[in-house]
Amino acid sequence: MYSTISCLPCTSSALKQCSRLFMDEFGWIEWIKKKAGKVPSGWVGIGDDAAVIPSGSARNWILSTDTIVEGIDFDRRVTPAQAGRKALAINLSDMAAMGAIPQAFLMTLGIPSSWKRDKKLKLFLKGLFNLAKEYRVVCVGGDMTSARQFFCGITVWGEPAGKKAILRSGAQPDDLILVTGALGGSIKQKHFSFTPRVREGQWLAQRGYPNAMMDVSDGLAQDLSHLLRASHVSAHLNLECVPLARHARNLTSALSDGEDFELLVTVSRNKIAKLLSEWKKSFPKTPLNLIGSVHRGSSGIQYYLNGKKQISFQPHKGFRHF
Amino acid sequence: MYSTISCLPCTSSALKQCSRLFMDEFGWIEWIKKKAGKVPSGWVGIGDDAAVIPSGSARNWILSTDTIVEGIDFDRRVTPAQAGRKALAINLSDMAAMGAIPQAFLMTLGIPSSWKRDKKLKLFLKGLFNLAKEYRVVCVGGDMTSARQFFCGITVWGEPAGKKAILRSGAQPDDLILVTGALGGSIKQKHFSFTPRVREGQWLAQRGYPNAMMDVSDGLAQDLSHLLRASHVSAHLNLECVPLARHARNLTSALSDGEDFELLVTVSRNKIAKLLSEWKKSFPKTPLNLIGSVHRGSSGIQYYLNGKKQISFQPHKGFRHF
């Protein structure tokens, strides 16, 4: 789904100037947001991992869409089945980030002639449907078209696992910040084999732990910035606590590689002890690490190393889609 | 949205044989349908203009998706604004076909570098959002990615205007068949400027007229075949009653050109007089023509000219997406 308005390194005026010359992804999202029309009261529109729409009943609907394109999101180094799995997995990760139970999806396929005559498309779809079966989501429709470059767009929807959808905008000053799993180096393998944190997201939402939640898809530094901006708060990030994945080259890699598909959560300080104890029993194999704290103000992320503020530390920007 | 299983000219065994060599659009849809998972009771999955999902409240949700690709669905002969308008209009037409009130949409954009640096994308989106404003549908999210060829996929949803969604599968023997507007030659201009029949679809659904309804997007002959197959019935089509659009070259063109985006409706015979009289008052400028009748059996369409059966008449196949 569209991310929030602009990443932190761009000040609003820099973004404005830049947009006159050549808008980047976030410039376009900002522009689209203005044109998109005002969403009715009670709806969540552009700017979170998914849209939230009241359904008339007690439960809301949560909808999200994500697309993968051959040559951009995957290439010949992965099997078609791995690519198909990823097409759905990234969408399930958005549902996880909302604390949602995914239910069904629509699928759009753009198919070049090279994909039609051999087994590629079947293998792609088998990878996709195997994951669908595992998560009990059904395909209820879609669209097929010819294209020069293969693409697969999925729109998935579900219901909140807890009382309501967990948004990016709910972080409160004095919350603590946690992240599941480990970060960085996903490009080596994990971004095709990751397990979307659907069960973890539901578990957290059902127990009312998260004040805010999102998935880490564009790198922790960039994604945390989005969450802070949506919540009008800032954060202290303790660099020594950031969990590095096996293939992460270094801390910068863990902060900015992207495609981790882990959950980034903020939780009230007084719930942390209970959460960590319960988590260990429910997910003994999945780490949940405290990495920082939420503070008032809009100064973005302040980096700390062993309690010492790192004024000049600046990770690379995270992944941008163009 | 995915259409139904196979067009009439393919017998089931011919399709099976053909699919071993090279599956066409309908072969793939059939294959995907098998893999898609069984939809829960009360849901409508693959095979109609849109999916229908119970929402827990009295009203169901109606969801549909359609994509346009540069070089396939539009080219340099149309303005980016016209293409953007079409991207949304084809989706609104699917909502019309279900008798739905469209509410909101998600939008995926695949953007080549040539679209980023100039005004094309802005013009495309302006065309799209102008139509969105006209029909009061809001964009609540989406996805942007780089691509070699521009594409725009939209997922739209809405609520039934009447008591329930109007399906393709509701046609009853002895129904009469009607079509709005005129058919054929849409490629000359209409497929970029057509008015999606949203108001007409809602009007019909609210008054409980249609037993079955769909939009004519792949040509009347092919689309009527889909409706008949979904309803397990056959039809007599009176060729002299088929309304030809100004740019239709001939009757074959009206039956098979595609992209008409008119409504194809079946209505109980005893409601026809009231319908035609009320329609004339509500839509004085939009023709609604009786073109045939529904019958028992699965023999597909039987063509008649001035009451005489045309045994050898066979229109060209309608449009196929690949």
Chai-1 contact restraints between the chains, C-beta under 6 A:
chainA,res_idxA,chainB,res_idxB,connection_type,confidence,min_distance_angstrom,max_distance_angstrom,comment,restraint_id
A,M1,B,G141,contact,1.0,0.0,6.0,A-B,restraint_1
A,Y2,B,G141,contact,1.0,0.0,6.0,A-B,restraint_2
A,Y2,B,G142,contact,1.0,0.0,6.0,A-B,restraint_3
A,F22,B,R117,contact,1.0,0.0,6.0,A-B,restraint_4
A,E25,B,M144,contact,1.0,0.0,6.0,A-B,restraint_5
A,K35,B,F129,contact,1.0,0.0,6.0,A-B,restraint_6
A,A36,B,C139,contact,1.0,0.0,6.0,A-B,restraint_7
A,G37,B,V138,contact,1.0,0.0,6.0,A-B,restraint_8
A,V39,B,V138,contact,1.0,0.0,6.0,A-B,restraint_9
A,V39,B,V140,contact,1.0,0.0,6.0,A-B,restraint_10
A,G45,B,V140,contact,1.0,0.0,6.0,A-B,restraint_11
A,I46,B,G141,contact,1.0,0.0,6.0,A-B,restraint_12
A,A51,B,V140,contact,1.0,0.0,6.0,A-B,restraint_13
A,A51,B,G141,contact,1.0,0.0,6.0,A-B,restraint_14
A,S55,B,S55,contact,1.0,0.0,6.0,A-B,restraint_15
A,G56,B,S57,contact,1.0,0.0,6.0,A-B,restraint_16
A,G56,B,R59,contact,1.0,0.0,6.0,A-B,restraint_17
A,S57,B,G56,contact,1.0,0.0,6.0,A-B,restraint_18
A,S57,B,S57,contact,1.0,0.0,6.0,A-B,restraint_19
A,R59,B,G56,contact,1.0,0.0,6.0,A-B,restraint_20
A,T65,B,L106,contact,1.0,0.0,6.0,A-B,restraint_21
A,T65,B,T108,contact,1.0,0.0,6.0,A-B,restraint_22
A,T65,B,D143,contact,1.0,0.0,6.0,A-B,restraint_23
A,D66,B,D143,contact,1.0,0.0,6.0,A-B,restraint_24
A,T67,B,T108,contact,1.0,0.0,6.0,A-B,restraint_25
A,T67,B,D143,contact,1.0,0.0,6.0,A-B,restraint_26
A,T67,B,T145,contact,1.0,0.0,6.0,A-B,restraint_27
A,V69,B,T145,contact,1.0,0.0,6.0,A-B,restraint_28
A,V69,B,A147,contact,1.0,0.0,6.0,A-B,restraint_29
A,I72,B,S146,contact,1.0,0.0,6.0,A-B,restraint_30
A,L106,B,T65,contact,1.0,0.0,6.0,A-B,restraint_31
A,L106,B,T155,contact,1.0,0.0,6.0,A-B,restraint_32
A,T108,B,T65,contact,1.0,0.0,6.0,A-B,restraint_33
A,T108,B,T67,contact,1.0,0.0,6.0,A-B,restraint_34
A,T108,B,G153,contact,1.0,0.0,6.0,A-B,restraint_35
A,R117,B,F22,contact,1.0,0.0,6.0,A-B,restraint_36
A,F129,B,K35,contact,1.0,0.0,6.0,A-B,restraint_37
A,V138,B,G37,contact,1.0,0.0,6.0,A-B,restraint_38
A,V138,B,V39,contact,1.0,0.0,6.0,A-B,restraint_39
A,C139,B,A36,contact,1.0,0.0,6.0,A-B,restraint_40
A,V140,B,V39,contact,1.0,0.0,6.0,A-B,restraint_41
A,V140,B,G45,contact,1.0,0.0,6.0,A-B,restraint_42
A,V140,B,A51,contact,1.0,0.0,6.0,A-B,restraint_43
A,G141,B,M1,contact,1.0,0.0,6.0,A-B,restraint_44
A,G141,B,Y2,contact,1.0,0.0,6.0,A-B,restraint_45
A,G141,B,I46,contact,1.0,0.0,6.0,A-B,restraint_46
A,G141,B,A51,contact,1.0,0.0,6.0,A-B,restraint_47
A,G142,B,Y2,contact,1.0,0.0,6.0,A-B,restraint_48
A,D143,B,T65,contact,1.0,0.0,6.0,A-B,restraint_49
A,D143,B,D66,contact,1.0,0.0,6.0,A-B,restraint_50
A,D143,B,T67,contact,1.0,0.0,6.0,A-B,restraint_51
A,M144,B,E25,contact,1.0,0.0,6.0,A-B,restraint_52
A,M144,B,H321,contact,1.0,0.0,6.0,A-B,restraint_53
A,T145,B,T67,contact,1.0,0.0,6.0,A-B,restraint_54
A,T145,B,V69,contact,1.0,0.0,6.0,A-B,restraint_55
A,T145,B,H321,contact,1.0,0.0,6.0,A-B,restraint_56
A,S146,B,I72,contact,1.0,0.0,6.0,A-B,restraint_57
A,S146,B,F322,contact,1.0,0.0,6.0,A-B,restraint_58
A,A147,B,V69,contact,1.0,0.0,6.0,A-B,restraint_59
A,R148,B,Q149,contact,1.0,0.0,6.0,A-B,restraint_60
A,Q149,B,R148,contact,1.0,0.0,6.0,A-B,restraint_61
A,Q149,B,Q149,contact,1.0,0.0,6.0,A-B,restraint_62
A,G153,B,T108,contact,1.0,0.0,6.0,A-B,restraint_63
A,G153,B,G153,contact,1.0,0.0,6.0,A-B,restraint_64
A,T155,B,L106,contact,1.0,0.0,6.0,A-B,restraint_65
A,T155,B,T155,contact,1.0,0.0,6.0,A-B,restraint_66
A,H321,B,M144,contact,1.0,0.0,6.0,A-B,restraint_67
A,H321,B,T145,contact,1.0,0.0,6.0,A-B,restraint_68
A,F322,B,S146,contact,1.0,0.0,6.0,A-B,restraint_69
